[in-house]
């Protein structure tokens, strides 16, 4: 998998590049600004761009804006947005516009190489990956009546883990359930949310987005 890394912190940028290279990824380029990132992506056309939300010059949302532009202009390029802080509005802003092949993780998570590489592979497979802390915050919001209320407590647990980017196998391990049971829960979730088979759409992504919106 070919990756471009954008972060204005040189140590973090180079550290990530080294970790991913050792894990078997091809780090094709790095960037220190959002503008530089866009140039690198245009030239290298990586599979995924890893982007810090806050980058020069203003350190507000330059990285997020660049990530959104990448998804719009180069739909084949996935993006993983990183942040030091829990900022659910940024996560929802990205996922509302481009739910597939997108992810949002807190920087503290990426010290675990397994978490980072798993997130990148899921994004490359067309899924969205959301930090568990963000999921917990969004779950705690007051919710209006919606099809989500038809889900059982167990189905909500399964959907929350889906939102964190877990595969069916990962959900089995987390909840100590059999693969067949998890498959049944996922099927019921999709049916209750009215998400049918449709060309060009990733049903799990649509379910996660419905959950976060709800």
C-alpha positions as CSV (number, residue, x, y, z in Angstrom):
1,X,0.0,0.0,0.0
2,X,1.4,3.4,-1.0
3,X,1.1,6.1,1.6
4,X,1.8,9.9,1.9
5,X,2.1,11.4,5.3
6,X,1.4,15.1,6.1
7,X,2.2,16.6,9.5
8,X,4.1,19.7,10.5
9,X,5.8,17.9,13.4
10,X,8.9,16.5,11.8
11,X,9.6,13.9,14.5
12,X,6.0,12.5,14.3
13,X,6.1,12.6,10.5
14,X,9.4,10.8,10.2
15,X,8.5,8.4,13.0
16,X,5.3,7.4,11.3
17,X,7.2,6.9,8.0
18,X,9.6,4.6,9.7
19,X,6.9,2.6,11.5
20,X,4.9,2.1,8.4
21,X,8.0,1.2,6.3
22,X,8.9,-1.4,8.9
23,X,5.3,-2.7,8.7
24,X,5.6,-3.3,5.0
25,X,3.9,-0.1,3.7
26,X,5.4,2.0,0.9
27,X,5.8,5.6,2.2
28,X,6.1,7.4,-1.2
29,X,6.3,11.0,0.2
30,X,5.9,13.3,3.2
31,X,4.7,16.9,3.6
32,X,4.8,19.6,6.2
33,X,1.9,21.7,5.0
34,X,-1.5,21.1,3.6
35,X,-0.5,22.9,0.3
36,X,2.5,20.6,0.0
37,X,0.3,17.6,0.7
38,X,-2.0,18.4,-2.2
39,X,1.0,18.6,-4.5
40,X,2.4,15.3,-3.3
41,X,-0.9,13.5,-3.7
42,X,-1.3,15.0,-7.2
43,X,2.1,13.7,-8.2
44,X,2.3,10.4,-6.3
45,X,-1.4,9.3,-6.4
46,X,-1.0,7.2,-3.2
47,X,-3.5,4.7,-1.9
48,X,-3.9,6.7,1.3
49,X,-2.9,10.1,2.7
50,X,-2.4,10.4,6.5
51,X,-3.2,14.0,7.4
52,X,-3.0,16.1,10.6
53,X,-6.1,18.2,11.0
54,X,-4.3,21.4,12.1
55,X,-1.4,22.5,9.9
56,X,0.3,25.7,8.9
57,X,-0.2,28.6,8.5
58,X,-3.2,29.1,10.9
59,X,-3.2,25.6,12.5
60,X,-7.0,25.5,12.4
61,X,-8.5,23.0,9.9
62,X,-6.1,23.2,7.0
63,X,-5.4,19.5,7.0
64,X,-9.1,18.6,7.1
65,X,-9.8,20.9,4.2
66,X,-7.0,19.3,2.3
67,X,-8.3,15.8,3.2
68,X,-11.8,16.7,1.9
69,X,-10.3,18.1,-1.3
70,X,-8.3,14.9,-1.8
71,X,-11.4,12.7,-1.4
72,X,-13.4,15.0,-3.9
73,X,-10.7,15.3,-6.6
74,X,-9.1,11.8,-6.2
75,X,-11.8,9.4,-5.0
76,X,-9.5,6.5,-5.3
77,X,-7.2,8.0,-2.6
78,X,-8.3,7.3,1.0
79,X,-7.6,9.6,3.9
80,X,-6.8,9.0,7.5
81,X,-7.1,12.3,9.6
82,X,-5.2,12.5,12.8
83,X,-5.8,14.8,15.8
84,X,-4.4,15.4,19.2
85,X,-7.8,16.3,20.6
86,X,-11.3,14.8,20.5
87,X,-13.1,17.0,18.0
88,X,-16.2,15.1,16.9
89,X,-17.4,18.0,14.7
90,X,-14.4,17.6,12.5
91,X,-14.9,13.8,12.2
92,X,-18.6,14.3,11.2
93,X,-17.7,17.0,8.7
94,X,-15.4,14.6,6.9
95,X,-17.6,11.6,7.1
96,X,-20.8,13.5,6.1
97,X,-19.1,14.6,2.8
98,X,-17.0,11.5,2.1
99,X,-17.9,8.5,4.3
100,X,-16.1,5.9,2.3
101,X,-12.4,5.4,2.4
102,X,-12.1,7.9,5.2
103,X,-10.9,7.7,8.9
104,X,-10.3,9.8,12.0
105,X,-8.0,8.7,14.8
106,X,-6.5,10.4,17.8
107,X,-2.7,10.6,17.6
108,X,-2.4,8.7,20.8
109,X,-3.8,5.6,19.0
110,X,-1.1,5.5,16.4
111,X,1.6,4.5,18.9
112,X,0.0,1.1,18.5
113,X,1.2,0.0,15.1
114,X,-1.4,-2.7,14.9
115,X,-4.2,-0.1,15.3
116,X,-2.7,2.2,12.7
117,X,-2.1,-0.5,10.1
118,X,-5.5,-2.1,10.6
119,X,-7.2,1.4,10.1
120,X,-5.2,1.9,6.9
121,X,-6.2,-1.5,5.5
122,X,-9.9,-0.9,6.3
123,X,-9.8,2.5,4.7
124,X,-8.2,1.0,1.6
125,X,-11.0,-1.6,1.5
126,X,-13.5,1.2,1.3
127,X,-14.6,1.4,4.9
128,X,-14.7,4.3,7.3
129,X,-12.8,4.2,10.6
130,X,-13.6,6.3,13.6
131,X,-11.7,6.6,16.9
132,X,-13.6,4.9,19.8
133,X,-13.5,8.1,21.8
134,X,-15.3,9.9,19.1
135,X,-17.9,7.1,18.8
136,X,-18.5,7.3,22.6
137,X,-19.0,11.0,22.5
138,X,-21.4,10.8,19.5
139,X,-23.3,8.0,21.2
140,X,-23.9,10.2,24.2
141,X,-25.7,12.9,22.3
142,X,-29.5,13.3,22.7
143,X,-31.2,11.6,19.8
144,X,-34.5,12.1,18.1
145,X,-36.8,9.2,17.1
146,X,-35.2,7.2,14.3
147,X,-34.9,3.6,13.0
148,X,-31.9,3.3,15.4
149,X,-34.4,3.0,18.2
150,X,-35.5,-0.4,16.7
151,X,-32.0,-1.8,17.3
152,X,-31.5,-4.1,20.3
153,X,-28.8,-3.3,22.8
154,X,-26.6,-6.0,21.4
155,X,-27.1,-4.6,17.8
156,X,-26.1,-1.2,19.1
157,X,-23.0,-2.7,20.5
158,X,-22.2,-4.3,17.2
159,X,-22.9,-1.1,15.3
160,X,-20.7,0.9,17.6
161,X,-17.8,-1.5,17.0
162,X,-18.4,-1.3,13.3
163,X,-18.1,2.5,13.6
164,X,-14.7,2.0,15.2
165,X,-13.6,0.0,12.2
166,X,-13.8,-3.5,13.5
167,X,-14.4,-6.4,11.1
168,X,-16.8,-9.1,11.9
169,X,-13.9,-11.2,13.2
170,X,-12.9,-8.3,15.5
171,X,-16.5,-7.9,16.8
172,X,-16.5,-11.7,17.5
173,X,-13.4,-11.3,19.7
174,X,-14.6,-8.1,21.4
175,X,-18.1,-9.4,22.3
176,X,-17.2,-13.1,22.5
177,X,-19.7,-14.1,19.9
178,X,-19.6,-16.7,17.1
179,X,-19.1,-15.5,13.5
180,X,-22.6,-16.6,12.6
181,X,-24.1,-14.6,15.4
182,X,-22.3,-11.5,14.4
183,X,-23.3,-11.9,10.8
184,X,-26.9,-12.2,11.9
185,X,-26.6,-9.0,14.0
186,X,-25.1,-7.1,11.0
187,X,-27.8,-8.4,8.7
188,X,-30.5,-7.3,11.1
189,X,-28.9,-3.9,11.6
190,X,-28.8,-3.3,7.8
191,X,-32.5,-4.4,7.4
192,X,-33.7,-2.2,10.3
193,X,-31.9,0.8,9.0
194,X,-33.4,0.2,5.5
195,X,-30.0,-0.2,3.9
196,X,-30.4,-2.4,0.8
197,X,-27.8,-3.7,-1.7
198,X,-26.9,-1.0,-4.1
199,X,-24.1,-0.7,-6.7
200,X,-21.4,1.7,-5.8
201,X,-22.2,1.9,-2.1
202,X,-20.6,0.2,0.9
203,X,-23.5,-0.9,3.2
204,X,-21.4,-1.0,6.4
205,X,-20.3,2.6,5.8
206,X,-23.9,3.7,5.2
207,X,-25.0,2.0,8.4
208,X,-22.2,3.7,10.4
209,X,-23.0,7.1,8.9
210,X,-26.7,6.6,9.8
211,X,-25.7,5.7,13.3
212,X,-23.6,8.8,13.8
213,X,-26.1,11.1,12.3
214,X,-28.9,9.6,14.4
